[in-house]
Amino acid sequence: MVTVALIVVACGSGEGESSPPSTATPTTVPTTAAIVASSTTTTTQPPTTTTTVPSTTTSTTQATTTTTSPFAVESRLKGFGSDISQRVTAVQQLPVTIFDPVTPSFTGTISTIEWSGVYVQCAEGVSDPQPTATGFVIEFHSDDGEGVPDLGSRLASMTVPIGETGQTEVPADGLVPCTGETDPVIWLGYDYLFELDQEITLEADVTVWISIQAVTPTFVPYWGWTVATSGPSSWRLFNGEFVNVGTLRKRVLSIKLDPI
């Protein structure tokens, strides 16, 4: 069961093509003449005639169609690494939240949300950390007019049980060192897909901010939202303060809309 606190959220292009007209070429019946001769009589056939079939030209133009991408945002190419976005339930620790911007080109209601994340445990001799999330908290906030999430304008909030996220293990990003550590650790990656069963509307050309947090008992292992290869920068919120996580730190995120 998805727990939802819903306000209303405010989220491409197509090409038409037509075939060139086709023209039927004139068809001419060939001219034929026959002369029959004998030793005594010469017979000449009646004068030959040439018959021309009138040519017709038919112009056929296909109907112009426009194909619109159904996605408000579609960022699937994974970069290297992730940034923690997580809240814990077993201990008293402050949550960390990553916000990613979404600016749809058309108005529609959200049908699916897809994202990717990794589990990392920075401890000597520990690798392949197993998933610990019991679910995810997904929220939408307005933009404050200066390119930052407006915490006072939460548009929608939902808690999604892990069983409804389609959690699927994907090949690990590889061995990388944790900050301040020399021993490599394995980043164990997962893809997620959630199908919404309630109406959340995103408006054309209006930027909103989506946050996705893993809900886990503790920060060990930590869960991070996977970095994409390009896109606008995300914001990290911790202890009431925003920090821009830098260029090329867009998240792996796809939001599909049903146009309205």
C-alpha positions in Angstrom: 0.0 0.0 0.0 1.5 3.4 -1.0 1.0 6.2 1.5 0.3 9.4 -0.4 0.1 13.0 0.7 -1.0 14.7 -2.6 -1.1 18.3 -3.4 -0.9 19.0 -7.2 2.2 19.0 -9.2 3.0 21.1 -12.0 5.6 18.3 -16.4 8.3 16.2 -26.9 8.6 17.1 -29.8 7.7 15.5 -33.0 8.4 15.5 -36.6 5.9 15.1 -39.4 6.9 13.8 -42.8 5.1 13.5 -46.1 6.0 11.5 -49.2 6.6 13.3 -52.5 3.8 13.1 -55.1 3.9 10.0 -57.3 3.4 10.6 -61.1 2.1 8.0 -63.5 3.9 8.3 -66.9 1.9 8.5 -70.2 1.5 5.1 -71.9 1.6 5.1 -75.7 0.4 2.2 -77.8 3.1 1.4 -80.3 2.4 2.1 -84.0 2.3 -0.9 -86.3 2.3 -1.2 -90.2 2.1 -4.3 -92.4 2.6 -4.6 -96.2 1.6 -7.9 -97.9 3.0 -8.5 -101.4 2.5 -11.2 -104.1 3.7 -11.6 -107.6 0.5 -10.3 -109.1 -1.1 -8.1 -106.4 0.1 -5.6 -103.9 -2.1 -5.0 -101.0 -1.5 -2.2 -98.7 -3.1 -2.2 -95.3 -5.1 0.9 -94.3 -3.2 3.7 -92.9 -1.9 3.1 -89.4 -3.1 5.0 -86.5 -1.4 6.0 -83.3 -3.5 5.8 -80.1 -2.3 7.7 -77.0 -3.7 6.8 -73.7 -4.3 10.0 -71.8 -1.9 10.3 -68.9 -3.1 10.8 -65.4 -1.2 12.3 -62.5 -2.1 11.3 -59.0 -0.6 13.2 -56.1 -0.7 11.3 -52.8 0.4 13.0 -49.6 0.5 11.1 -46.4 -1.1 12.5 -43.3 1.3 14.4 -41.1 1.8 12.8 -37.8 3.5 14.2 -34.7 5.3 11.8 -32.3 5.7 13.2 -28.8 8.1 11.7 -26.2 6.0 10.5 -23.3 8.7 11.5 -20.8 9.0 14.7 -18.7 12.6 13.7 -18.1 14.5 10.6 -19.4 18.0 10.3 -18.1 19.2 6.7 -18.2 23.0 6.8 -19.0 24.8 6.2 -15.8 27.9 8.0 -14.7 30.3 6.8 -12.1 29.2 7.1 -8.5 26.3 8.3 -6.5 25.3 10.7 -3.7 23.6 9.6 -0.5 19.9 10.2 -0.2 18.6 8.3 2.8 16.6 8.5 6.0 17.1 6.0 8.9 14.6 4.5 11.3 16.6 2.6 14.0 18.8 5.4 15.2 18.5 9.2 15.8 20.4 10.5 12.8 19.5 13.4 10.4 18.4 12.4 6.9 20.2 13.4 3.7 18.1 14.3 0.7 19.0 14.7 -3.0 16.7 16.9 -5.1 16.7 16.7 -9.0 15.0 19.2 -11.3 12.2 18.3 -13.7 10.9 20.7 -16.4 8.4 18.9 -18.7 7.6 20.3 -22.2 4.0 19.3 -22.0 1.3 19.0 -19.3 0.5 15.5 -18.1 -0.1 13.1 -15.2 2.7 10.9 -14.0 2.3 7.2 -14.9 5.8 5.8 -13.9 8.9 6.9 -12.1 12.2 5.1 -12.8 15.5 5.6 -10.9 18.8 3.9 -10.0 20.9 3.6 -6.8 23.8 1.8 -5.2 24.6 0.4 -1.9 28.1 1.0 -0.5 29.7 0.0 2.7 33.0 1.7 3.5 34.6 -0.8 5.9 37.7 -2.9 5.6 37.1 -6.3 4.2 33.4 -5.7 3.5 32.0 -5.8 0.0 28.8 -6.7 -1.7 26.5 -5.0 0.8 23.0 -6.3 0.6 19.9 -4.1 0.2 18.4 -2.8 3.4 15.8 -0.4 2.2 12.2 -1.1 3.3 10.9 1.5 0.9 11.4 4.9 -0.6 10.0 8.4 0.1 9.3 10.3 -3.1 8.4 14.0 -2.9 7.8 16.9 -5.2 8.5 20.5 -4.4 8.1 23.8 -6.2 11.0 25.9 -7.4 11.7 29.0 -5.2 12.3 31.1 -8.3 16.1 31.0 -7.9 16.7 27.4 -9.0 16.4 25.9 -5.5 13.7 23.6 -4.1 11.1 25.5 -2.0 10.8 23.4 1.2 7.7 25.4 2.1 5.9 24.3 -1.0 5.7 20.5 -1.0 3.4 19.5 -3.9 3.2 15.8 -3.3 4.6 13.1 -1.0 4.4 9.3 -1.0 6.0 6.4 0.8 6.5 3.4 -1.6 7.1 -0.1 -0.1 10.1 -1.8 -1.5 7.9 -4.5 -3.0 6.3 -2.0 -5.3 9.6 -0.6 -6.7 10.6 -3.5 -9.0 14.0 -3.5 -7.4 16.4 -5.2 -9.8 20.1 -5.8 -9.3 22.3 -4.6 -12.1 26.1 -5.1 -12.7 28.2 -3.3 -10.1 29.9 -0.1 -11.1 33.2 -1.6 -10.1 35.7 -1.3 -7.3 36.2 2.2 -6.0 37.7 3.7 -2.8 35.5 5.3 -0.3 36.4 8.9 0.8 39.5 8.8 3.0 39.9 5.0 2.5 42.4 3.1 0.3 40.7 -0.3 0.2 38.3 -0.6 -2.7 34.7 -1.4 -2.1 32.0 -2.8 -4.4 29.1 -0.5 -5.5 26.2 -2.8 -5.8 23.6 -1.2 -8.2 19.9 -1.5 -8.5 17.2 -0.2 -10.9 13.7 0.8 -9.7 10.4 1.4 -11.4 7.2 2.5 -9.7 3.8 2.7 -11.3 1.6 5.4 -9.8 -2.0 4.7 -8.9 -2.9 8.3 -8.0 -3.0 11.4 -10.1 -0.1 13.8 -9.9 0.0 16.5 -12.6 3.1 18.2 -13.9 2.6 21.4 -15.9 4.4 22.3 -19.2 7.5 24.5 -18.8 7.2 24.6 -15.0 10.2 23.4 -13.0 9.6 21.2 -10.0 12.1 19.3 -7.8 11.8 15.6 -7.1 13.5 13.9 -4.1 14.0 10.2 -3.7 15.2 8.8 -0.4 15.8 5.2 0.7 14.3 4.3 4.0 16.8 2.0 5.9 17.4 1.0 9.5 20.9 2.7 9.6 23.4 4.3 7.3 25.4 1.1 7.0 25.4 0.4 4.2 24.5 3.7 2.7 22.2 4.1 -0.3 23.1 6.7 -3.0 21.1 8.0 -6.0 23.1 7.1 -9.1 24.8 9.9 -11.0 23.9 10.4 -14.7 26.3 11.4 -17.4 24.9 14.9 -18.0 22.2 17.3 -17.0 21.5 20.1 -14.5 23.0 20.0 -11.1 21.2 18.4 -8.1 20.9 19.9 -4.7 21.7 18.1 -1.4 19.8 19.0 1.7 21.4 18.2 5.1 20.7 19.7 8.5 18.5 22.4 6.9 21.1 23.6 4.5 21.3 23.2 0.7 24.6 22.3 -1.1 24.9 22.2 -4.9 26.6 19.0 -5.7 28.2 20.4 -8.8 28.0 20.2 -12.6 27.3 16.9 -14.3 25.6 15.6 -11.2 22.2 15.0 -12.7 20.5 11.8 -11.4 19.5 8.7 -13.3 15.8 9.4 -13.5 12.9 8.9 -15.9 9.3 10.2 -15.4 6.7 9.1 -17.9 3.6 11.2 -18.4 0.1 10.7 -19.8 -0.6 14.0 -21.7 -3.7 15.9 -20.8 
